[in-house]
């Protein structure tokens, strides 16, 4: 201690097993060995910072669990759509390990130990199952970094630094580049026909080019019979306002500011797919298009995706056999739901859709100046773009139309 440097001091916490110790406004029984170790560790860390655990100062670092709760419920200018995912990361992977710790007692080696434990799948869940992957560990590190940045900004301790340090071990991987090619799109489309409502979701995601979670949570109230396009000038000629039929409005009040969402003119093929999905008549139905119960969107994506992959592989082998190729040499390339969006964007480029219109079809946010002043939605041009996308998919699935010229490779 500062009063007598070099002279050890001892502090009795309580008598085992019934005594109760109060530390940082929380009570712990002496029979809880892990809790008592954490209390002792917190006192030791406080002593290393010059604070006497026998006479704690008015300033407290704060209980980790309490501070996380305050962080998750803080007022925010923009709604956070992924808040439930952040809460899940803290509840499942962080709080079970650190709930009794002080925020400022966490050091970089504690962070490294926790992340390694998550990456190795050694986090024990409430049902006894073990959880964790490398990607989850990386996501946990991102959330811990955001939490500590928030904490440091409002902390009275000017000397405290975040325990999240730069590391090459957890750096973000390169963006995905997977694009489904023609034979894969053909196999996907045909295999999805036998996958019920899930198959309809996958097909609709390809034709609308929207984020998969948006498509899967589509509401029937989002489908508009017609939307007005204001008067505008095209190629030097004025065109009076008219209406675009069959428009899907996927916008929500909780859409994040950095994830653009806009109106989607549905192609006839996309509208046909959506209309073919049976409407579930259930009490207190919430109006989801793709649902089995009427009270929530479709569930069990992983299981259904595996069934679709199996059907796609069988379709690819069947195609190879028809073309005189060895079906046993067909190589399966894994894909994810989010790859459909990239695939559709690539098909639009191949269909000669202007790049700026294709970006608007994806709902990408415009540049700062354009976003501020250009409020035109380009609905009519997007309608043409989505029609070209649907025609391209239809051509890949059902064959080459009469107005398409097949170029022979040069010798």
PyMOL commands that set and color helices and strands:
alter all, ss='L'
color gray80, all
select helices_A, chain A and resi 33-48+53-55+64-72+83-98+103-105+108-119+134-154+182-192+196-208+212-216+220-222+268-275+301-322+327-329+339-350+355-362+368-373+379-398
alter helices_A, ss='H'
color red, helices_A
select strands_A, chain A and resi 20-23+26-29+123-124+130-131+223-229+232-234+237-239+242-249+263-265
alter strands_A, ss='S'
color yellow, strands_A
deselect
rebuild
show_as cartoon
